[in-house]
Amino acid sequence: MEFEDRAVAFIDVLGFKALVNEAVENEQTKQKLVNLIALLESAIPILNADVDAAVPMHLIPRHQYISDCIILSTPLKDSEWRSYNGVSIVVMRTIQLSHFFLNEGYLIRGGISAGKLWHTETNIIGPAYQEAYLIEANGNEPRIQLHSNAFQHWKGGSRMCLMDGNVPFVNGLFDFYIPNSTGHGVIEATYEKYEHLIAEALASQLPQSAKDKWQWFQKFLQSEKPEGLKWAAVQPIQ
Protein backbone atom coordinates (compact mmCIF):
# COMPACT_ATOMS: atom_id res chain seq x y z
CA MET A 1 0.00 0.00 0.00
CA GLU A 2 1.47 3.33 -1.11
CA PHE A 3 -0.31 6.57 -0.36
CA GLU A 4 -0.04 9.24 -3.07
CA ASP A 5 -0.99 12.91 -3.24
CA ARG A 6 -4.22 12.83 -5.22
CA ALA A 7 -7.35 14.87 -5.85
CA VAL A 8 -10.54 12.91 -5.16
CA ALA A 9 -14.27 13.41 -5.67
CA PHE A 10 -17.16 11.54 -4.10
CA ILE A 11 -20.36 12.07 -6.10
CA ASP A 12 -23.88 10.91 -5.25
CA VAL A 13 -26.83 10.83 -7.65
CA LEU A 14 -29.80 12.18 -5.70
CA GLY A 15 -33.13 10.38 -5.53
CA PHE A 16 -31.68 6.88 -5.86
CA LYS A 17 -32.91 5.55 -2.50
CA ALA A 18 -36.53 6.53 -3.16
CA LEU A 19 -36.30 5.06 -6.65
CA VAL A 20 -35.04 1.74 -5.29
CA ASN A 21 -37.81 1.54 -2.69
CA GLU A 22 -40.52 2.21 -5.27
CA ALA A 23 -38.98 -0.12 -7.86
CA VAL A 24 -39.62 -3.13 -5.62
CA GLU A 25 -43.38 -2.79 -6.22
CA ASN A 26 -43.60 -0.86 -9.49
CA GLU A 27 -42.43 -2.25 -12.84
CA GLN A 28 -42.31 1.17 -14.50
CA THR A 29 -40.13 2.52 -11.72
CA LYS A 30 -37.97 -0.59 -11.89
CA GLN A 31 -37.23 0.17 -15.54
CA LYS A 32 -36.34 3.73 -14.58
CA LEU A 33 -33.94 2.33 -11.98
CA VAL A 34 -32.40 -0.01 -14.56
CA ASN A 35 -31.87 2.97 -16.88
CA LEU A 36 -30.24 5.00 -14.10
CA ILE A 37 -27.87 2.13 -13.27
CA ALA A 38 -26.90 1.97 -16.94
CA LEU A 39 -26.19 5.71 -16.85
CA LEU A 40 -24.00 5.33 -13.77
CA GLU A 41 -22.04 2.51 -15.39
CA SER A 42 -21.56 4.32 -18.68
CA ALA A 43 -20.90 7.90 -17.55
CA ILE A 44 -17.14 7.78 -17.06
CA PRO A 45 -16.35 5.48 -20.04
CA ILE A 46 -18.32 7.85 -22.30
CA LEU A 47 -16.41 10.88 -21.00
CA ASN A 48 -13.07 9.07 -21.18
CA ALA A 49 -13.68 8.29 -24.84
CA ASP A 50 -13.29 12.00 -25.62
CA VAL A 51 -9.95 12.42 -23.81
CA ASP A 52 -7.08 13.38 -26.12
CA ALA A 53 -4.93 10.37 -26.99
CA ALA A 54 -1.83 12.34 -25.99
CA VAL A 55 -2.88 12.40 -22.32
CA PRO A 56 -0.99 9.74 -20.32
CA MET A 57 -3.23 7.03 -18.90
CA HIS A 58 -2.15 7.71 -15.32
CA LEU A 59 -3.46 11.28 -15.58
CA ILE A 60 -6.95 10.25 -16.70
CA PRO A 61 -9.11 10.15 -13.54
CA ARG A 62 -9.38 6.68 -12.03
CA HIS A 63 -12.96 5.85 -11.15
CA GLN A 64 -15.21 3.46 -9.31
CA TYR A 65 -18.97 3.10 -9.47
CA ILE A 66 -20.71 1.85 -6.32
CA SER A 67 -24.51 1.77 -6.11
CA ASP A 68 -25.56 5.41 -6.74
CA CYS A 69 -22.08 6.89 -6.26
CA ILE A 70 -19.12 7.66 -8.49
CA ILE A 71 -15.64 8.05 -7.01
CA LEU A 72 -12.87 9.77 -8.97
CA SER A 73 -9.25 10.45 -8.22
CA THR A 74 -6.20 11.65 -10.10
CA PRO A 75 -2.62 12.65 -9.20
CA LEU A 76 -2.42 16.08 -7.63
CA LYS A 77 0.63 17.03 -9.70
CA ASP A 78 2.85 15.51 -12.38
CA SER A 79 6.58 16.11 -12.77
CA GLU A 80 6.49 15.94 -16.58
CA TRP A 81 3.29 17.90 -17.17
CA ARG A 82 4.14 21.07 -15.24
CA SER A 83 0.82 22.79 -16.01
CA TYR A 84 -1.16 19.77 -14.83
CA ASN A 85 -3.42 20.34 -11.81
CA GLY A 86 -5.30 17.37 -10.38
CA VAL A 87 -7.96 19.44 -8.61
CA SER A 88 -8.73 21.27 -11.86
CA ILE A 89 -9.09 17.94 -13.67
CA VAL A 90 -11.49 16.56 -11.05
CA VAL A 91 -13.50 19.80 -11.09
CA MET A 92 -13.76 19.58 -14.88
CA ARG A 93 -14.94 15.99 -14.73
CA THR A 94 -17.58 16.76 -12.07
CA ILE A 95 -18.97 19.55 -14.26
CA GLN A 96 -19.23 17.08 -17.13
CA LEU A 97 -21.04 14.63 -14.84
CA SER A 98 -23.40 17.36 -13.66
CA HIS A 99 -24.49 18.02 -17.24
CA PHE A 100 -24.55 14.30 -18.01
CA PHE A 101 -27.00 13.47 -15.23
CA LEU A 102 -29.00 16.68 -15.34
CA ASN A 103 -29.73 16.00 -19.00
CA GLU A 104 -31.48 12.83 -17.79
CA GLY A 105 -33.32 14.60 -14.96
CA TYR A 106 -31.01 13.86 -12.01
CA LEU A 107 -29.19 16.19 -9.63
CA ILE A 108 -25.86 15.28 -8.07
CA ARG A 109 -24.16 16.23 -4.81
CA GLY A 110 -20.66 15.57 -3.55
CA GLY A 111 -17.33 16.66 -2.22
CA ILE A 112 -13.80 17.14 -3.53
CA SER A 113 -10.66 16.95 -1.42
CA ALA A 114 -6.94 16.51 -1.92
CA GLY A 115 -4.27 14.67 0.03
CA LYS A 116 -3.00 11.21 0.77
CA LEU A 117 -4.83 8.43 -1.02
CA TRP A 118 -4.41 4.81 -2.03
CA HIS A 119 -6.64 4.12 -5.03
CA THR A 120 -6.53 0.81 -6.89
CA GLU A 121 -8.92 -0.66 -9.43
CA THR A 122 -10.99 -2.17 -6.63
CA ASN A 123 -10.51 -0.06 -3.51
CA ILE A 124 -9.85 3.43 -2.23
CA ILE A 125 -8.46 4.39 1.20
CA GLY A 126 -7.12 7.59 2.68
CA PRO A 127 -7.92 10.81 4.56
CA ALA A 128 -8.71 12.69 1.35
CA TYR A 129 -11.39 10.17 0.40
CA GLN A 130 -12.91 10.36 3.88
CA GLU A 131 -13.05 14.17 3.64
CA ALA A 132 -14.76 14.08 0.24
CA TYR A 133 -17.25 11.48 1.48
CA LEU A 134 -18.14 13.49 4.59
CA ILE A 135 -18.76 16.64 2.56
CA GLU A 136 -21.35 14.76 0.51
CA ALA A 137 -22.85 12.99 3.52
CA ASN A 138 -23.28 16.25 5.43
CA GLY A 139 -24.38 18.30 2.44
CA ASN A 140 -27.86 19.42 1.49
CA GLU A 141 -27.75 21.55 -1.66
CA PRO A 142 -27.29 19.68 -4.97
CA ARG A 143 -23.73 20.81 -5.61
CA ILE A 144 -20.13 19.61 -5.32
CA GLN A 145 -18.26 21.41 -2.52
CA LEU A 146 -14.49 21.73 -2.24
CA HIS A 147 -12.73 20.87 1.01
CA SER A 148 -10.11 23.45 2.02
CA ASN A 149 -7.40 20.89 1.17
CA ALA A 150 -8.63 20.91 -2.43
CA PHE A 151 -9.43 24.60 -2.67
CA GLN A 152 -5.86 25.59 -1.80
CA HIS A 153 -4.72 23.76 -4.94
CA TRP A 154 -7.44 25.16 -7.18
CA LYS A 155 -6.17 27.58 -9.80
CA GLY A 156 -8.92 30.10 -10.42
CA GLY A 157 -9.42 32.32 -13.42
CA SER A 158 -12.73 30.92 -14.63
CA ARG A 159 -16.24 30.32 -13.35
CA MET A 160 -15.63 26.58 -12.96
CA CYS A 161 -15.71 27.14 -9.20
CA LEU A 162 -17.83 29.66 -7.33
CA MET A 163 -18.18 30.89 -3.76
CA ASP A 164 -21.29 30.81 -1.58
CA GLY A 165 -20.15 32.91 1.35
CA ASN A 166 -17.07 31.01 2.53
CA VAL A 167 -18.05 27.77 0.78
CA PRO A 168 -16.30 27.00 -2.54
CA PHE A 169 -18.28 24.78 -4.89
CA VAL A 170 -18.14 23.52 -8.44
CA ASN A 171 -20.21 25.40 -11.01
CA GLY A 172 -22.05 22.37 -12.36
CA LEU A 173 -23.70 24.56 -15.00
CA PHE A 174 -20.43 25.88 -16.48
CA ASP A 175 -21.47 26.09 -20.12
CA PHE A 176 -18.10 25.28 -21.71
CA TYR A 177 -18.67 21.62 -20.81
CA ILE A 178 -22.14 21.36 -22.30
CA PRO A 179 -21.77 18.79 -25.14
CA ASN A 180 -21.40 20.57 -28.51
CA SER A 181 -21.50 23.92 -26.70
CA THR A 182 -19.97 25.78 -29.65
CA GLY A 183 -22.95 25.00 -31.87
CA HIS A 184 -25.40 27.81 -32.55
CA GLY A 185 -28.06 27.96 -29.84
CA VAL A 186 -26.88 24.80 -28.05
CA ILE A 187 -26.19 26.47 -24.70
CA GLU A 188 -29.50 28.33 -24.73
CA ALA A 189 -31.44 25.18 -25.70
CA THR A 190 -29.69 23.17 -22.97
CA TYR A 191 -30.48 25.70 -20.26
CA GLU A 192 -34.09 25.83 -21.41
CA LYS A 193 -34.31 22.04 -21.23
CA TYR A 194 -32.97 22.19 -17.68
CA GLU A 195 -35.67 24.70 -16.77
CA HIS A 196 -38.33 22.36 -18.14
CA LEU A 197 -36.90 19.47 -16.12
CA ILE A 198 -36.99 21.59 -12.97
CA ALA A 199 -40.61 22.56 -13.61
CA GLU A 200 -41.48 18.92 -14.13
CA ALA A 201 -39.82 17.94 -10.84
CA LEU A 202 -41.57 20.71 -8.91
CA ALA A 203 -44.95 19.71 -10.36
CA SER A 204 -44.45 16.05 -9.47
CA GLN A 205 -45.27 14.04 -6.36
CA LEU A 206 -41.73 14.24 -5.02
CA PRO A 207 -41.36 14.73 -1.25
CA GLN A 208 -40.77 18.30 -0.13
CA SER A 209 -37.14 17.58 0.75
CA ALA A 210 -36.48 16.66 -2.88
CA LYS A 211 -38.42 19.67 -4.17
CA ASP A 212 -36.32 21.92 -1.94
CA LYS A 213 -33.24 20.74 -3.80
CA TRP A 214 -34.83 21.42 -7.17
CA GLN A 215 -35.89 24.87 -5.98
CA TRP A 216 -32.32 25.63 -4.93
CA PHE A 217 -31.11 24.46 -8.31
CA GLN A 218 -33.76 26.57 -10.08
CA LYS A 219 -32.40 29.71 -8.42
CA PHE A 220 -28.88 28.71 -9.34
CA LEU A 221 -29.89 28.10 -12.95
CA GLN A 222 -31.50 31.53 -13.12
CA SER A 223 -28.28 33.09 -11.85
CA GLU A 224 -26.17 31.27 -14.44
CA LYS A 225 -28.38 31.53 -17.53
CA PRO A 226 -26.78 33.19 -20.58
CA GLU A 227 -27.10 36.96 -20.67
CA GLY A 228 -30.15 38.09 -22.59
CA LEU A 229 -31.90 34.70 -22.44
CA LYS A 230 -35.41 34.99 -21.09
CA TRP A 231 -37.41 31.92 -20.18
CA ALA A 232 -40.81 31.51 -21.71
CA ALA A 233 -43.69 30.32 -19.56
CA VAL A 234 -42.19 26.91 -18.80
CA GLN A 235 -44.30 23.79 -18.80
CA PRO A 236 -43.09 20.37 -17.60
CA ILE A 237 -41.78 18.06 -20.30
CA GLN A 238 -44.36 15.44 -21.16
Secondary structure as GFF3:
##gff-version 3
##sequence-region A 1 238
A	DSSP	beta_strand	4	13	.	.	.	ID=ss1
A	DSSP	alpha_helix	16	23	.	.	.	ID=ss2
A	DSSP	alpha_helix	27	48	.	.	.	ID=ss3
A	DSSP	three_ten_helix	57	59	.	.	.	ID=ss4
A	DSSP	beta_strand	62	66	.	.	.	ID=ss5
A	DSSP	beta_strand	69	75	.	.	.	ID=ss6
A	DSSP	alpha_helix	86	102	.	.	.	ID=ss7
A	DSSP	beta_strand	108	119	.	.	.	ID=ss8
A	DSSP	beta_strand	124	125	.	.	.	ID=ss9
A	DSSP	alpha_helix	127	138	.	.	.	ID=ss10
A	DSSP	beta_strand	144	146	.	.	.	ID=ss11
A	DSSP	alpha_helix	148	151	.	.	.	ID=ss12
A	DSSP	beta_strand	161	164	.	.	.	ID=ss13
A	DSSP	beta_strand	167	170	.	.	.	ID=ss14
A	DSSP	three_ten_helix	175	177	.	.	.	ID=ss15
A	DSSP	alpha_helix	186	202	.	.	.	ID=ss16
A	DSSP	alpha_helix	208	224	.	.	.	ID=ss17
###
